[in-house]
Amino acid sequence: MPKVNMDAKTQLDQAISRHVRPDSYPLAVRMVKPGETLPERTKRPRQEFGHPVAVCQTFSIARRYGWQMAVGVEDINCPLALTAFGFKPEVDAFTCGEMCSGMFTESKEAGQRTEADVPKFNFQQYSHILTAPIGRAGFEPDLYLIYGNSAQVMRLLVACLHKDGGYINSRFSGRLDCADICIETINTNKPQVVLPCYGDRVFGQTQDHEMALTIPSGMEQQIVAGLSETHKGGIRFPIPSYLRAEPEYPKHYYRLFEQWGDK
């Protein structure tokens, strides 16, 4: 396992805590290559619970319980995630659109187009997904994952764009957000806004008010500076409310003032 850059991680964790204030732990995520050793004190669902889980569930466990978690082929029971992450080979039942048809798409043909657009790793490119709260991660991350409400995601997004400007471009399908989180972020090496998918809401129990944003490793100092400088510029969370306006009331309320006169 590569050496951990504690300073960059710690600074990012502290900056997110100060400026974004998420109600669950911001996560570090690493894709573990075959032959790499998992860090000590890493929990595995098969060992911990006696059964496999979904990838979205793994992220929720890490961000809600504060655990360092790793999942490999034996820990995951979502066949779509196993395919996208390259833990299992891509087969006809997936590529033909059958997994989409009748649920997410009208036909297999439409489902085939959706499956073709799913971000993917090569078969056996990686062996495990490793994640932990940033401040507790005993590994060098490939990316960071922060869940929050739309205002918190906006706050992070502004920090991402502070240095270079422009827009963040993200893709959404309503399914397989684990692929958007890990695979799309690593393949593009760019931050991604993540719309939690149906499975994340069912199995990961992600709430209706939550969204997420990912940050590729290497952008830590840029995000720390972006959060600080945009804070100085007046971009804050919690969002400040404009409370200096003079209220107006129903017309009949003003009869009280008329009866009071100058009293």
C-alpha positions as CSV (number, residue, x, y, z in Angstrom):
1,M,0.0,0.0,0.0
2,P,1.5,3.4,-1.0
3,K,2.6,5.9,1.6
4,V,-0.2,8.1,3.0
5,N,0.1,11.9,2.6
6,M,-1.3,12.8,5.9
7,D,-0.9,16.5,5.6
8,A,-3.0,16.9,2.4
9,K,-5.7,14.6,3.7
10,T,-5.9,16.2,7.1
11,Q,-6.1,19.7,5.6
12,L,-8.8,18.7,3.3
13,D,-10.8,16.9,6.0
14,Q,-10.5,20.0,8.3
15,A,-11.5,22.4,5.5
16,I,-14.6,20.3,4.6
17,S,-15.5,20.1,8.3
18,R,-15.2,23.9,8.7
19,H,-16.7,25.1,5.5
20,V,-19.2,22.4,4.4
21,R,-20.2,20.7,7.7
22,P,-21.6,17.5,6.3
23,D,-23.7,15.3,8.6
24,S,-21.8,12.1,7.7
25,Y,-18.1,11.4,7.4
26,P,-16.5,12.6,4.1
27,L,-14.8,9.5,2.7
28,A,-11.5,8.6,1.1
29,V,-11.8,5.9,-1.6
30,R,-9.1,3.8,-3.1
31,M,-9.3,1.1,-5.8
32,V,-7.0,-1.7,-4.7
33,K,-5.0,-3.5,-7.4
34,P,-4.5,-7.3,-7.4
35,G,-1.6,-8.2,-5.1
36,E,-1.9,-5.1,-2.9
37,T,-2.4,-5.8,0.9
38,L,-5.3,-4.2,2.6
39,P,-4.5,-2.0,5.6
40,E,-4.9,-3.3,9.1
41,R,-8.2,-2.8,10.9
42,T,-10.1,-3.0,7.6
43,K,-13.6,-4.5,8.0
44,R,-15.0,-6.9,5.3
45,P,-18.8,-7.4,5.1
46,R,-18.6,-11.1,4.5
47,Q,-16.6,-11.5,7.7
48,E,-18.3,-8.7,9.7
49,F,-21.9,-9.5,8.8
50,G,-21.8,-13.0,7.5
51,H,-23.2,-11.9,4.1
52,P,-22.3,-9.7,1.1
53,V,-23.6,-6.2,0.5
54,A,-24.0,-3.6,-2.3
55,V,-21.3,-1.1,-3.0
56,C,-23.5,1.8,-2.2
57,Q,-24.2,0.1,1.2
58,T,-20.5,0.0,1.8
59,F,-20.1,3.7,1.4
60,S,-23.1,4.3,3.7
61,I,-21.6,2.0,6.4
62,A,-18.3,3.9,6.1
63,R,-19.8,7.4,6.3
64,R,-22.4,6.6,9.0
65,Y,-20.4,4.2,11.2
66,G,-17.0,5.7,10.6
67,W,-15.5,2.3,9.6
68,Q,-12.7,1.5,7.2
69,M,-14.3,-1.0,4.8
70,A,-13.1,-3.1,1.8
71,V,-15.2,-5.0,-0.6
72,G,-14.1,-7.5,-3.2
73,V,-15.9,-10.0,-5.4
74,E,-16.8,-12.2,-2.4
75,D,-18.2,-9.2,-0.5
76,I,-20.5,-7.8,-3.2
77,N,-23.8,-9.3,-4.3
78,C,-24.9,-6.6,-6.8
79,P,-24.3,-8.1,-10.2
80,L,-24.4,-4.7,-11.9
81,A,-21.7,-3.3,-9.7
82,L,-19.6,-6.5,-10.1
83,T,-19.8,-6.0,-13.9
84,A,-19.0,-2.3,-13.9
85,F,-16.1,-2.6,-11.5
86,G,-14.6,-5.5,-13.5
87,F,-14.8,-7.9,-10.6
88,K,-16.9,-10.2,-13.0
89,P,-16.7,-10.3,-16.8
90,E,-19.1,-8.4,-18.9
91,V,-21.6,-11.0,-20.4
92,D,-24.4,-10.9,-22.9
93,A,-27.2,-10.7,-20.2
94,F,-25.7,-7.3,-19.3
95,T,-24.7,-5.9,-22.7
96,C,-28.0,-6.8,-24.3
97,G,-30.0,-4.4,-22.1
98,E,-32.0,-7.1,-20.3
99,M,-31.0,-5.7,-16.8
100,C,-32.5,-2.3,-17.8
101,S,-35.5,-3.4,-19.8
102,G,-38.9,-3.2,-18.1
103,M,-37.5,-1.4,-15.1
104,F,-35.4,1.6,-16.2
105,T,-36.0,1.5,-20.0
106,E,-38.9,0.7,-22.3
107,S,-37.0,-2.0,-24.3
108,K,-33.8,-4.0,-24.4
109,E,-32.6,-1.8,-27.2
110,A,-32.8,1.3,-25.0
111,G,-31.3,-0.7,-22.1
112,Q,-28.4,-1.7,-24.3
113,R,-27.6,2.0,-24.9
114,T,-27.7,2.7,-21.2
115,E,-25.4,-0.2,-20.3
116,A,-23.0,0.9,-23.0
117,D,-22.7,4.2,-21.3
118,V,-22.1,2.8,-17.8
119,P,-18.6,3.8,-16.6
120,K,-16.5,0.6,-16.4
121,F,-13.1,-0.7,-15.3
122,N,-11.4,-3.5,-17.2
123,F,-11.9,-7.0,-16.0
124,Q,-9.7,-7.8,-13.0
125,Q,-8.1,-4.3,-13.2
126,Y,-8.8,-4.0,-9.5
127,S,-9.4,-6.4,-6.7
128,H,-11.2,-4.3,-4.0
129,I,-12.9,-1.0,-3.2
130,L,-11.4,0.4,-0.1
131,T,-13.0,3.3,1.8
132,A,-12.9,5.1,5.2
133,P,-13.6,8.5,6.7
134,I,-10.8,10.8,5.4
135,G,-9.4,11.4,8.9
136,R,-9.2,7.6,9.6
137,A,-8.0,6.3,6.2
138,G,-4.9,4.3,6.5
139,F,-4.2,4.5,2.7
140,E,-3.6,6.9,-0.1
141,P,-6.9,7.7,-1.8
142,D,-7.7,7.8,-5.5
143,L,-10.7,10.0,-4.8
144,Y,-12.8,11.6,-2.1
145,L,-16.5,11.2,-1.7
146,I,-18.7,13.8,0.2
147,Y,-22.4,13.4,0.7
148,G,-24.5,16.4,1.7
149,N,-27.6,18.4,0.8
150,S,-27.7,20.4,-2.4
151,A,-26.4,23.6,-0.7
152,Q,-23.4,21.7,0.6
153,V,-22.6,20.1,-2.7
154,M,-22.9,23.6,-4.3
155,R,-20.4,24.9,-1.7
156,L,-17.9,22.2,-2.7
157,L,-18.5,22.7,-6.4
158,V,-17.7,26.4,-6.1
159,A,-14.5,25.5,-4.4
160,C,-13.6,23.0,-7.2
161,L,-14.1,25.7,-9.8
162,H,-12.4,28.6,-8.0
163,K,-8.9,28.2,-9.5
164,D,-9.8,27.5,-13.2
165,G,-13.4,28.5,-13.5
166,G,-15.8,26.9,-16.0
167,Y,-18.4,24.3,-15.2
168,I,-18.4,20.8,-13.8
169,N,-19.9,18.3,-16.3
170,S,-21.5,15.2,-14.9
171,R,-23.7,12.4,-16.2
172,F,-26.8,10.9,-14.6
173,S,-28.8,7.7,-15.3
174,G,-30.6,7.0,-12.0
175,R,-28.8,3.8,-11.5
176,L,-25.3,2.5,-10.6
177,D,-24.1,5.7,-8.9
178,C,-21.2,3.6,-7.5
179,A,-19.8,3.6,-11.0
180,D,-20.3,7.4,-11.2
181,I,-18.5,7.8,-7.9
182,C,-15.5,5.7,-8.5
183,I,-15.1,4.8,-12.1
184,E,-16.2,8.1,-13.8
185,T,-14.0,10.1,-11.3
186,I,-10.9,8.0,-11.9
187,N,-11.4,7.7,-15.6
188,T,-11.9,11.4,-16.2
189,N,-9.7,12.6,-13.3
190,K,-12.3,15.3,-12.7
191,P,-14.8,16.1,-9.9
192,Q,-18.2,14.7,-10.4
193,V,-21.6,15.7,-9.0
194,V,-23.4,12.5,-8.1
195,L,-27.2,12.0,-8.1
196,P,-27.8,9.1,-5.8
197,C,-29.3,6.2,-7.7
198,Y,-32.4,4.1,-6.9
199,G,-30.3,1.4,-5.3
200,D,-28.3,3.8,-3.2
201,R,-31.6,5.0,-1.7
202,V,-33.0,1.5,-1.1
203,F,-29.9,-0.4,0.0
204,G,-27.6,2.5,1.1
205,Q,-30.5,4.3,2.7
206,T,-29.3,7.6,1.3
207,Q,-32.0,10.1,2.1
208,D,-34.0,12.1,-0.4
209,H,-32.3,15.4,0.5
210,E,-28.8,14.0,-0.1
211,M,-26.5,14.4,-3.1
212,A,-22.8,13.8,-3.4
213,L,-19.6,15.2,-4.9
214,T,-16.4,13.4,-5.7
215,I,-12.9,14.9,-5.9
216,P,-10.0,13.1,-7.5
217,S,-6.8,12.7,-5.5
218,G,-4.3,15.5,-6.3
219,M,-6.8,18.3,-5.9
220,E,-6.6,18.5,-2.1
221,Q,-4.7,21.8,-1.9
222,Q,-6.8,23.3,-4.7
223,I,-10.0,22.5,-2.8
224,V,-8.6,23.7,0.6
225,A,-7.7,27.0,-1.1
226,G,-10.9,27.1,-3.0
227,L,-13.0,26.7,0.2
228,S,-11.0,29.3,2.0
229,E,-11.0,31.9,-0.8
230,T,-14.6,31.6,-1.7
231,H,-15.4,31.9,2.0
232,K,-13.6,35.2,2.0
233,G,-15.6,36.2,-1.1
234,G,-18.8,35.6,0.8
235,I,-19.8,32.1,-0.3
236,R,-20.8,30.4,3.0
237,F,-22.5,27.4,4.4
238,P,-24.9,27.5,6.2
239,I,-26.3,29.8,3.5
240,P,-26.9,33.2,5.1
241,S,-30.4,34.4,4.9
242,Y,-31.3,38.0,4.1
243,L,-33.2,39.1,7.2
244,R,-33.0,42.9,6.9
245,A,-36.1,43.4,4.9
246,E,-39.1,45.2,6.5
247,P,-42.0,42.7,6.9
248,E,-45.5,43.4,5.5
249,Y,-48.6,42.1,7.2
250,P,-52.3,41.5,6.3
251,K,-54.0,44.9,5.8
252,H,-56.4,44.4,8.8
253,Y,-53.4,44.1,11.1
254,Y,-52.7,47.8,10.6
255,R,-56.0,48.8,12.2
256,L,-54.2,48.2,15.5
257,F,-51.8,51.0,14.7
258,E,-54.7,53.2,13.7
259,Q,-56.4,52.6,17.1
260,W,-53.1,53.1,19.0
261,G,-52.5,56.4,17.3
262,D,-49.6,58.0,19.1
263,K,-50.0,55.9,22.3
